[in-house]
Structure formats: C-alpha cells, structure tokens
Amino acid sequence: MLSMKQRVAALLNELPEDCSIEDIQYRLYVLTKVMIGLEVAEVEGIVSQEEVEQQLGKWIIP
C-alpha cells in the first residue's frame, strides 16, 4: 500500500506542468473524500444496488 506522501507525489505527477494551485487543491480534496468513503465502507459495510433501489422506491411517488 502506498504511503500518503507517495499518493500525493503520484497525484502531482499526473497533473500537467501548468496546473494551478486550485487544480492541486481540488485533486487533493477528491482524493481525501474517496479515501474517507472507502474507510467508511470498510467499517460500516456497503449497501447493494438492490437495497438502494428498494429504499429509493419507497421515496419516489409514481
């Protein structure tokens, strides 16, 4: 597994040379949100597509 420093370095290497600081901040923001989501899914579990469709079916009025 990559360290956080390695992940950030890889992220920076993927960006074009003329990227802005805002581009870097946005990529870091997305990376952080994805990592948090994966951690939550690991701890709390995930919901199957069928379960989601059933839950949404209760909210949607035909």
PDB file of N, CA, C and O in Angstrom:
ATOM      1  N   MET A   1       0.834  -1.173   0.000  1.00  0.00           N
ATOM      2  CA  MET A   1       0.000   0.000   0.000  1.00  0.00           C
ATOM      3  C   MET A   1       0.883   1.242   0.000  1.00  0.00           C
ATOM      4  O   MET A   1       1.919   1.290   0.663  1.00  0.00           O
ATOM      5  N   LEU A   2       0.456   2.225  -0.745  1.00  0.00           N
ATOM      6  CA  LEU A   2       1.239   3.449  -0.863  1.00  0.00           C
ATOM      7  C   LEU A   2       1.068   4.329   0.377  1.00  0.00           C
ATOM      8  O   LEU A   2      -0.001   4.371   0.985  1.00  0.00           O
ATOM      9  N   SER A   3       2.124   5.017   0.731  1.00  0.00           N
ATOM     10  CA  SER A   3       2.030   5.986   1.827  1.00  0.00           C
ATOM     11  C   SER A   3       1.316   7.226   1.297  1.00  0.00           C
ATOM     12  O   SER A   3       1.176   7.407   0.087  1.00  0.00           O
ATOM     13  N   MET A   4       0.873   8.067   2.207  1.00  0.00           N
ATOM     14  CA  MET A   4       0.193   9.294   1.804  1.00  0.00           C
ATOM     15  C   MET A   4       1.117  10.168   0.957  1.00  0.00           C
ATOM     16  O   MET A   4       0.684  10.776  -0.021  1.00  0.00           O
ATOM     17  N   LYS A   5       2.373  10.223   1.335  1.00  0.00           N
ATOM     18  CA  LYS A   5       3.344  11.024   0.579  1.00  0.00           C
ATOM     19  C   LYS A   5       3.472  10.483  -0.849  1.00  0.00           C
ATOM     20  O   LYS A   5       3.557  11.260  -1.800  1.00  0.00           O
ATOM     21  N   GLN A   6       3.487   9.173  -0.998  1.00  0.00           N
ATOM     22  CA  GLN A   6       3.578   8.569  -2.320  1.00  0.00           C
ATOM     23  C   GLN A   6       2.321   8.838  -3.143  1.00  0.00           C
ATOM     24  O   GLN A   6       2.403   9.062  -4.350  1.00  0.00           O
ATOM     25  N   ARG A   7       1.162   8.814  -2.491  1.00  0.00           N
ATOM     26  CA  ARG A   7      -0.091   9.106  -3.197  1.00  0.00           C
ATOM     27  C   ARG A   7      -0.114  10.540  -3.700  1.00  0.00           C
ATOM     28  O   ARG A   7      -0.523  10.800  -4.832  1.00  0.00           O
ATOM     29  N   VAL A   8       0.325  11.469  -2.860  1.00  0.00           N
ATOM     30  CA  VAL A   8       0.350  12.877  -3.251  1.00  0.00           C
ATOM     31  C   VAL A   8       1.359  13.087  -4.374  1.00  0.00           C
ATOM     32  O   VAL A   8       1.091  13.834  -5.315  1.00  0.00           O
ATOM     33  N   ALA A   9       2.503  12.444  -4.284  1.00  0.00           N
ATOM     34  CA  ALA A   9       3.508  12.561  -5.341  1.00  0.00           C
ATOM     35  C   ALA A   9       2.960  12.030  -6.662  1.00  0.00           C
ATOM     36  O   ALA A   9       3.175  12.637  -7.712  1.00  0.00           O
ATOM     37  N   ALA A  10       2.260  10.912  -6.617  1.00  0.00           N
ATOM     38  CA  ALA A  10       1.663  10.351  -7.832  1.00  0.00           C
ATOM     39  C   ALA A  10       0.610  11.293  -8.392  1.00  0.00           C
ATOM     40  O   ALA A  10       0.524  11.492  -9.604  1.00  0.00           O
ATOM     41  N   LEU A  11      -0.185  11.869  -7.508  1.00  0.00           N
ATOM     42  CA  LEU A  11      -1.202  12.824  -7.931  1.00  0.00           C
ATOM     43  C   LEU A  11      -0.558  14.022  -8.631  1.00  0.00           C
ATOM     44  O   LEU A  11      -1.019  14.454  -9.688  1.00  0.00           O
ATOM     45  N   LEU A  12       0.500  14.549  -8.040  1.00  0.00           N
ATOM     46  CA  LEU A  12       1.190  15.694  -8.638  1.00  0.00           C
ATOM     47  C   LEU A  12       1.810  15.343  -9.981  1.00  0.00           C
ATOM     48  O   LEU A  12       1.814  16.164 -10.899  1.00  0.00           O
ATOM     49  N   ASN A  13       2.331  14.137 -10.100  1.00  0.00           N
ATOM     50  CA  ASN A  13       2.940  13.725 -11.365  1.00  0.00           C
ATOM     51  C   ASN A  13       1.916  13.551 -12.479  1.00  0.00           C
ATOM     52  O   ASN A  13       2.261  13.651 -13.656  1.00  0.00           O
ATOM     53  N   GLU A  14       0.666  13.293 -12.123  1.00  0.00           N
ATOM     54  CA  GLU A  14      -0.390  13.128 -13.118  1.00  0.00           C
ATOM     55  C   GLU A  14      -0.883  14.460 -13.671  1.00  0.00           C
ATOM     56  O   GLU A  14      -1.434  14.515 -14.770  1.00  0.00           O
ATOM     57  N   LEU A  15      -0.685  15.523 -12.913  1.00  0.00           N
ATOM     58  CA  LEU A  15      -1.173  16.840 -13.328  1.00  0.00           C
ATOM     59  C   LEU A  15      -0.238  17.463 -14.364  1.00  0.00           C
ATOM     60  O   LEU A  15       0.964  17.198 -14.363  1.00  0.00           O
ATOM     61  N   PRO A  16      -0.792  18.285 -15.241  1.00  0.00           N
ATOM     62  CA  PRO A  16       0.063  18.967 -16.224  1.00  0.00           C
ATOM     63  C   PRO A  16       0.976  19.985 -15.534  1.00  0.00           C
ATOM     64  O   PRO A  16       0.686  20.446 -14.430  1.00  0.00           O
ATOM     65  N   GLU A  17       2.055  20.319 -16.184  1.00  0.00           N
ATOM     66  CA  GLU A  17       3.031  21.250 -15.607  1.00  0.00           C
ATOM     67  C   GLU A  17       2.443  22.635 -15.346  1.00  0.00           C
ATOM     68  O   GLU A  17       2.884  23.333 -14.432  1.00  0.00           O
ATOM     69  N   ASP A  18       1.468  23.029 -16.128  1.00  0.00           N
ATOM     70  CA  ASP A  18       0.901  24.373 -15.986  1.00  0.00           C
ATOM     71  C   ASP A  18      -0.360  24.404 -15.114  1.00  0.00           C
ATOM     72  O   ASP A  18      -1.159  25.334 -15.216  1.00  0.00           O
ATOM     73  N   CYS A  19      -0.538  23.398 -14.265  1.00  0.00           N
ATOM     74  CA  CYS A  19      -1.729  23.363 -13.409  1.00  0.00           C
ATOM     75  C   CYS A  19      -1.640  24.466 -12.354  1.00  0.00           C
ATOM     76  O   CYS A  19      -0.558  24.933 -11.998  1.00  0.00           O
ATOM     77  N   SER A  20      -2.800  24.858 -11.875  1.00  0.00           N
ATOM     78  CA  SER A  20      -2.861  25.903 -10.852  1.00  0.00           C
ATOM     79  C   SER A  20      -2.885  25.265  -9.460  1.00  0.00           C
ATOM     80  O   SER A  20      -3.075  24.058  -9.316  1.00  0.00           O
ATOM     81  N   ILE A  21      -2.692  26.090  -8.462  1.00  0.00           N
ATOM     82  CA  ILE A  21      -2.778  25.614  -7.086  1.00  0.00           C
ATOM     83  C   ILE A  21      -4.195  25.128  -6.792  1.00  0.00           C
ATOM     84  O   ILE A  21      -4.390  24.206  -6.000  1.00  0.00           O
ATOM     85  N   GLU A  22      -5.185  25.753  -7.436  1.00  0.00           N
ATOM     86  CA  GLU A  22      -6.572  25.326  -7.273  1.00  0.00           C
ATOM     87  C   GLU A  22      -6.779  23.920  -7.833  1.00  0.00           C
ATOM     88  O   GLU A  22      -7.527  23.127  -7.261  1.00  0.00           O
ATOM     89  N   ASP A  23      -6.119  23.609  -8.947  1.00  0.00           N
ATOM     90  CA  ASP A  23      -6.193  22.259  -9.517  1.00  0.00           C
ATOM     91  C   ASP A  23      -5.640  21.235  -8.523  1.00  0.00           C
ATOM     92  O   ASP A  23      -6.222  20.168  -8.327  1.00  0.00           O
ATOM     93  N   ILE A  24      -4.531  21.570  -7.911  1.00  0.00           N
ATOM     94  CA  ILE A  24      -3.915  20.674  -6.936  1.00  0.00           C
ATOM     95  C   ILE A  24      -4.820  20.512  -5.715  1.00  0.00           C
ATOM     96  O   ILE A  24      -5.024  19.398  -5.233  1.00  0.00           O
ATOM     97  N   GLN A  25      -5.357  21.614  -5.221  1.00  0.00           N
ATOM     98  CA  GLN A  25      -6.249  21.556  -4.066  1.00  0.00           C
ATOM     99  C   GLN A  25      -7.478  20.709  -4.361  1.00  0.00           C
ATOM    100  O   GLN A  25      -7.906  19.922  -3.516  1.00  0.00           O
ATOM    101  N   TYR A  26      -8.049  20.862  -5.550  1.00  0.00           N
ATOM    102  CA  TYR A  26      -9.235  20.096  -5.908  1.00  0.00           C
ATOM    103  C   TYR A  26      -8.913  18.607  -5.961  1.00  0.00           C
ATOM    104  O   TYR A  26      -9.678  17.787  -5.453  1.00  0.00           O
ATOM    105  N   ARG A  27      -7.787  18.254  -6.574  1.00  0.00           N
ATOM    106  CA  ARG A  27      -7.398  16.843  -6.657  1.00  0.00           C
ATOM    107  C   ARG A  27      -7.171  16.258  -5.265  1.00  0.00           C
ATOM    108  O   ARG A  27      -7.563  15.123  -4.998  1.00  0.00           O
ATOM    109  N   LEU A  28      -6.541  17.025  -4.380  1.00  0.00           N
ATOM    110  CA  LEU A  28      -6.337  16.566  -3.008  1.00  0.00           C
ATOM    111  C   LEU A  28      -7.672  16.404  -2.277  1.00  0.00           C
ATOM    112  O   LEU A  28      -7.856  15.457  -1.512  1.00  0.00           O
ATOM    113  N   TYR A  29      -8.592  17.328  -2.515  1.00  0.00           N
ATOM    114  CA  TYR A  29      -9.921  17.251  -1.918  1.00  0.00           C
ATOM    115  C   TYR A  29     -10.630  15.967  -2.369  1.00  0.00           C
ATOM    116  O   TYR A  29     -11.191  15.246  -1.544  1.00  0.00           O
ATOM    117  N   VAL A  30     -10.605  15.686  -3.664  1.00  0.00           N
ATOM    118  CA  VAL A  30     -11.264  14.489  -4.191  1.00  0.00           C
ATOM    119  C   VAL A  30     -10.605  13.233  -3.629  1.00  0.00           C
ATOM    120  O   VAL A  30     -11.293  12.302  -3.212  1.00  0.00           O
ATOM    121  N   LEU A  31      -9.275  13.207  -3.618  1.00  0.00           N
ATOM    122  CA  LEU A  31      -8.553  12.060  -3.068  1.00  0.00           C
ATOM    123  C   LEU A  31      -8.950  11.820  -1.618  1.00  0.00           C
ATOM    124  O   LEU A  31      -9.183  10.678  -1.221  1.00  0.00           O
ATOM    125  N   THR A  32      -9.028  12.874  -0.831  1.00  0.00           N
ATOM    126  CA  THR A  32      -9.408  12.761   0.573  1.00  0.00           C
ATOM    127  C   THR A  32     -10.819  12.209   0.724  1.00  0.00           C
ATOM    128  O   THR A  32     -11.054  11.319   1.541  1.00  0.00           O
ATOM    129  N   LYS A  33     -11.756  12.731  -0.056  1.00  0.00           N
ATOM    130  CA  LYS A  33     -13.145  12.276   0.027  1.00  0.00           C
ATOM    131  C   LYS A  33     -13.270  10.803  -0.367  1.00  0.00           C
ATOM    132  O   LYS A  33     -14.020  10.060   0.265  1.00  0.00           O
ATOM    133  N   VAL A  34     -12.553  10.378  -1.392  1.00  0.00           N
ATOM    134  CA  VAL A  34     -12.596   8.979  -1.812  1.00  0.00           C
ATOM    135  C   VAL A  34     -12.023   8.085  -0.712  1.00  0.00           C
ATOM    136  O   VAL A  34     -12.601   7.046  -0.395  1.00  0.00           O
ATOM    137  N   MET A  35     -10.905   8.479  -0.137  1.00  0.00           N
ATOM    138  CA  MET A  35     -10.290   7.680   0.923  1.00  0.00           C
ATOM    139  C   MET A  35     -11.212   7.566   2.134  1.00  0.00           C
ATOM    140  O   MET A  35     -11.332   6.494   2.725  1.00  0.00           O
ATOM    141  N   ILE A  36     -11.859   8.662   2.502  1.00  0.00           N
ATOM    142  CA  ILE A  36     -12.797   8.630   3.625  1.00  0.00           C
ATOM    143  C   ILE A  36     -13.963   7.709   3.300  1.00  0.00           C
ATOM    144  O   ILE A  36     -14.386   6.920   4.145  1.00  0.00           O
ATOM    145  N   GLY A  37     -14.479   7.802   2.093  1.00  0.00           N
ATOM    146  CA  GLY A  37     -15.585   6.943   1.679  1.00  0.00           C
ATOM    147  C   GLY A  37     -15.223   5.475   1.726  1.00  0.00           C
ATOM    148  O   GLY A  37     -16.026   4.647   2.157  1.00  0.00           O
ATOM    149  N   LEU A  38     -14.024   5.145   1.286  1.00  0.00           N
ATOM    150  CA  LEU A  38     -13.585   3.754   1.333  1.00  0.00           C
ATOM    151  C   LEU A  38     -13.432   3.255   2.767  1.00  0.00           C
ATOM    152  O   LEU A  38     -13.771   2.111   3.071  1.00  0.00           O
ATOM    153  N   GLU A  39     -12.924   4.113   3.642  1.00  0.00           N
ATOM    154  CA  GLU A  39     -12.790   3.737   5.052  1.00  0.00           C
ATOM    155  C   GLU A  39     -14.165   3.519   5.691  1.00  0.00           C
ATOM    156  O   GLU A  39     -14.356   2.560   6.439  1.00  0.00           O
ATOM    157  N   VAL A  40     -15.105   4.391   5.402  1.00  0.00           N
ATOM    158  CA  VAL A  40     -16.451   4.249   5.949  1.00  0.00           C
ATOM    159  C   VAL A  40     -17.088   2.966   5.435  1.00  0.00           C
ATOM    160  O   VAL A  40     -17.724   2.241   6.200  1.00  0.00           O
ATOM    161  N   ALA A  41     -16.924   2.680   4.156  1.00  0.00           N
ATOM    162  CA  ALA A  41     -17.491   1.460   3.581  1.00  0.00           C
ATOM    163  C   ALA A  41     -16.890   0.221   4.237  1.00  0.00           C
ATOM    164  O   ALA A  41     -17.586  -0.771   4.454  1.00  0.00           O
ATOM    165  N   GLU A  42     -15.621   0.280   4.545  1.00  0.00           N
ATOM    166  CA  GLU A  42     -14.959  -0.859   5.185  1.00  0.00           C
ATOM    167  C   GLU A  42     -15.476  -1.083   6.600  1.00  0.00           C
ATOM    168  O   GLU A  42     -15.662  -2.222   7.027  1.00  0.00           O
ATOM    169  N   VAL A  43     -15.707   0.006   7.322  1.00  0.00           N
ATOM    170  CA  VAL A  43     -16.154  -0.096   8.713  1.00  0.00           C
ATOM    171  C   VAL A  43     -17.653  -0.390   8.802  1.00  0.00           C
ATOM    172  O   VAL A  43     -18.076  -1.278   9.542  1.00  0.00           O
ATOM    173  N   GLU A  44     -18.441   0.353   8.049  1.00  0.00           N
ATOM    174  CA  GLU A  44     -19.891   0.261   8.159  1.00  0.00           C
ATOM    175  C   GLU A  44     -20.511  -0.715   7.167  1.00  0.00           C
ATOM    176  O   GLU A  44     -21.686  -1.063   7.285  1.00  0.00           O
ATOM    177  N   GLY A  45     -19.740  -1.146   6.211  1.00  0.00           N
ATOM    178  CA  GLY A  45     -20.282  -2.028   5.178  1.00  0.00           C
ATOM    179  C   GLY A  45     -20.873  -1.217   4.036  1.00  0.00           C
ATOM    180  O   GLY A  45     -20.937   0.011   4.080  1.00  0.00           O
ATOM    181  N   ILE A  46     -21.295  -1.932   3.032  1.00  0.00           N
ATOM    182  CA  ILE A  46     -21.866  -1.277   1.863  1.00  0.00           C
ATOM    183  C   ILE A  46     -23.290  -1.760   1.664  1.00  0.00           C
ATOM    184  O   ILE A  46     -23.707  -2.761   2.247  1.00  0.00           O
ATOM    185  N   VAL A  47     -24.023  -1.047   0.845  1.00  0.00           N
ATOM    186  CA  VAL A  47     -25.403  -1.389   0.533  1.00  0.00           C
ATOM    187  C   VAL A  47     -25.442  -1.850  -0.922  1.00  0.00           C
ATOM    188  O   VAL A  47     -24.870  -1.208  -1.802  1.00  0.00           O
ATOM    189  N   SER A  48     -26.118  -2.966  -1.161  1.00  0.00           N
ATOM    190  CA  SER A  48     -26.198  -3.490  -2.527  1.00  0.00           C
ATOM    191  C   SER A  48     -27.081  -2.598  -3.397  1.00  0.00           C
ATOM    192  O   SER A  48     -27.883  -1.818  -2.883  1.00  0.00           O
ATOM    193  N   GLN A  49     -26.933  -2.714  -4.689  1.00  0.00           N
ATOM    194  CA  GLN A  49     -27.736  -1.956  -5.635  1.00  0.00           C
ATOM    195  C   GLN A  49     -29.224  -2.251  -5.429  1.00  0.00           C
ATOM    196  O   GLN A  49     -30.057  -1.348  -5.500  1.00  0.00           O
ATOM    197  N   GLU A  50     -29.548  -3.509  -5.175  1.00  0.00           N
ATOM    198  CA  GLU A  50     -30.945  -3.890  -4.959  1.00  0.00           C
ATOM    199  C   GLU A  50     -31.528  -3.206  -3.727  1.00  0.00           C
ATOM    200  O   GLU A  50     -32.666  -2.737  -3.755  1.00  0.00           O
ATOM    201  N   GLU A  51     -30.752  -3.149  -2.647  1.00  0.00           N
ATOM    202  CA  GLU A  51     -31.221  -2.488  -1.434  1.00  0.00           C
ATOM    203  C   GLU A  51     -31.453  -0.999  -1.676  1.00  0.00           C
ATOM    204  O   GLU A  51     -32.437  -0.432  -1.202  1.00  0.00           O
ATOM    205  N   VAL A  52     -30.558  -0.381  -2.404  1.00  0.00           N
ATOM    206  CA  VAL A  52     -30.702   1.040  -2.714  1.00  0.00           C
ATOM    207  C   VAL A  52     -31.962   1.267  -3.538  1.00  0.00           C
ATOM    208  O   VAL A  52     -32.719   2.199  -3.267  1.00  0.00           O
ATOM    209  N   GLU A  53     -32.192   0.431  -4.537  1.00  0.00           N
ATOM    210  CA  GLU A  53     -33.378   0.574  -5.375  1.00  0.00           C
ATOM    211  C   GLU A  53     -34.651   0.390  -4.554  1.00  0.00           C
ATOM    212  O   GLU A  53     -35.639   1.088  -4.783  1.00  0.00           O
ATOM    213  N   GLN A  54     -34.639  -0.537  -3.606  1.00  0.00           N
ATOM    214  CA  GLN A  54     -35.804  -0.722  -2.748  1.00  0.00           C
ATOM    215  C   GLN A  54     -36.047   0.489  -1.869  1.00  0.00           C
ATOM    216  O   GLN A  54     -37.188   0.921  -1.702  1.00  0.00           O
ATOM    217  N   GLN A  55     -34.989   1.037  -1.308  1.00  0.00           N
ATOM    218  CA  GLN A  55     -35.124   2.210  -0.465  1.00  0.00           C
ATOM    219  C   GLN A  55     -35.609   3.415  -1.271  1.00  0.00           C
ATOM    220  O   GLN A  55     -36.477   4.158  -0.812  1.00  0.00           O
ATOM    221  N   LEU A  56     -35.057   3.610  -2.460  1.00  0.00           N
ATOM    222  CA  LEU A  56     -35.475   4.718  -3.300  1.00  0.00           C
ATOM    223  C   LEU A  56     -36.918   4.547  -3.755  1.00  0.00           C
ATOM    224  O   LEU A  56     -37.653   5.524  -3.902  1.00  0.00           O
ATOM    225  N   GLY A  57     -37.315   3.300  -3.975  1.00  0.00           N
ATOM    226  CA  GLY A  57     -38.687   3.023  -4.381  1.00  0.00           C
ATOM    227  C   GLY A  57     -39.696   3.499  -3.356  1.00  0.00           C
ATOM    228  O   GLY A  57     -40.817   3.857  -3.720  1.00  0.00           O
ATOM    229  N   LYS A  58     -39.331   3.511  -2.093  1.00  0.00           N
ATOM    230  CA  LYS A  58     -40.215   3.990  -1.023  1.00  0.00           C
ATOM    231  C   LYS A  58     -40.354   5.505  -1.061  1.00  0.00           C
ATOM    232  O   LYS A  58     -41.375   6.046  -0.637  1.00  0.00           O
ATOM    233  N   TRP A  59     -39.337   6.191  -1.565  1.00  0.00           N
ATOM    234  CA  TRP A  59     -39.339   7.656  -1.569  1.00  0.00           C
ATOM    235  C   TRP A  59     -39.979   8.238  -2.829  1.00  0.00           C
ATOM    236  O   TRP A  59     -40.546   9.331  -2.800  1.00  0.00           O
ATOM    237  N   ILE A  60     -39.883   7.508  -3.918  1.00  0.00           N
ATOM    238  CA  ILE A  60     -40.356   8.017  -5.204  1.00  0.00           C
ATOM    239  C   ILE A  60     -41.835   7.690  -5.356  1.00  0.00           C
ATOM    240  O   ILE A  60     -42.251   6.541  -5.207  1.00  0.00           O
ATOM    241  N   ILE A  61     -42.611   8.706  -5.652  1.00  0.00           N
ATOM    242  CA  ILE A  61     -44.042   8.526  -5.859  1.00  0.00           C
ATOM    243  C   ILE A  61     -44.277   8.377  -7.363  1.00  0.00           C
ATOM    244  O   ILE A  61     -43.919   9.264  -8.138  1.00  0.00           O
ATOM    245  N   PRO A  62     -44.882   7.248  -7.781  1.00  0.00           N
ATOM    246  CA  PRO A  62     -45.110   7.057  -9.228  1.00  0.00           C
ATOM    247  C   PRO A  62     -46.171   7.982  -9.782  1.00  0.00           C
ATOM    248  O   PRO A  62     -46.468   7.936 -10.976  1.00  0.00           O
TER     249      PRO A  62
END
